[in-house]
Amino acid sequence: MAVDCYAKDVRGTKMSKSSLIADVVSSNALSTLKEQGFIVDLEADLDRPSLPRNITELGDEDLMELYTQFVAYSDFINTQLSCAIIDEK
């Protein structure tokens, strides 16, 4: 699914919109989570973050932004992995 929304990361490169891929079984699991009040992002503006050669050159705000990107990327990828595992069974 191509979406023309973009965000910029701390290094100024464009990030693409990614959509969670879920089949019937994992879609039902995601719906159940939503009904129970859990928030699951079905889309995310992300590319795989990378560390700068010298991370100590980043200021506090840029470092926290990079950390936020790593956590968001990890959360989204783990949710995608969980959907794949559920759908595989």
C-alpha positions in Angstrom: 0.0 0.0 0.0 1.6 3.2 -1.1 0.8 6.4 0.8 2.2 9.8 0.0 2.7 10.9 3.6 6.3 11.5 4.8 8.1 12.5 8.0 11.7 13.6 8.5 14.1 12.0 10.9 16.9 13.8 12.8 19.3 13.4 9.8 16.8 15.1 7.4 16.0 12.0 5.2 12.5 11.2 4.2 10.8 8.3 5.9 8.1 6.2 4.2 4.7 5.2 5.5 4.5 1.5 6.4 1.3 -0.4 6.8 0.9 -3.5 9.0 0.2 -6.6 6.9 -2.3 -8.9 8.6 -4.3 -11.8 7.3 -7.7 -13.0 8.7 -6.6 -14.5 12.0 -4.2 -11.8 13.0 -6.7 -9.1 11.9 -9.2 -10.7 14.3 -6.5 -10.6 17.1 -5.9 -6.9 16.3 -9.6 -6.2 16.5 -9.9 -8.0 19.8 -6.9 -5.9 21.2 -8.7 -2.7 20.0 -11.9 -3.8 21.7 -10.0 -4.4 24.9 -8.6 -0.8 24.8 -5.1 -1.5 23.5 -3.7 0.8 21.0 -2.0 -0.9 18.0 -0.6 1.3 15.2 -1.7 -0.2 11.9 0.5 2.4 10.1 3.8 4.0 10.9 6.1 6.6 9.4 9.4 4.8 9.6 12.5 3.5 8.0 15.1 1.5 9.8 16.9 4.0 12.0 20.7 4.0 11.9 23.2 5.2 14.4 25.5 8.0 13.4 29.2 7.2 13.3 29.7 9.3 16.5 26.6 9.3 18.6 28.2 11.7 21.1 27.8 14.4 18.5 24.1 14.3 18.8 22.4 16.8 21.1 19.9 15.7 23.8 16.9 16.4 21.7 18.3 14.6 18.6 19.4 11.7 20.7 15.9 11.3 22.2 14.3 11.6 18.8 16.6 8.8 17.5 15.7 6.7 20.6 12.0 7.3 19.9 12.5 6.2 16.3 14.3 3.0 17.4 11.5 2.2 19.9 8.8 2.9 17.3 10.6 0.8 14.7 11.1 -2.1 17.1 7.4 -2.0 18.2 6.1 -1.9 14.7 8.4 -4.8 13.5 7.5 -6.9 16.5 3.8 -6.4 15.9 4.3 -7.4 12.3 6.3 -10.5 13.4 3.5 -11.4 15.8 0.9 -11.1 13.0 3.0 -13.3 10.8 3.4 -15.9 13.5 -0.4 -15.9 14.3 -1.3 -16.2 10.6 1.2 -19.0 10.0 -0.4 -21.2 12.7 
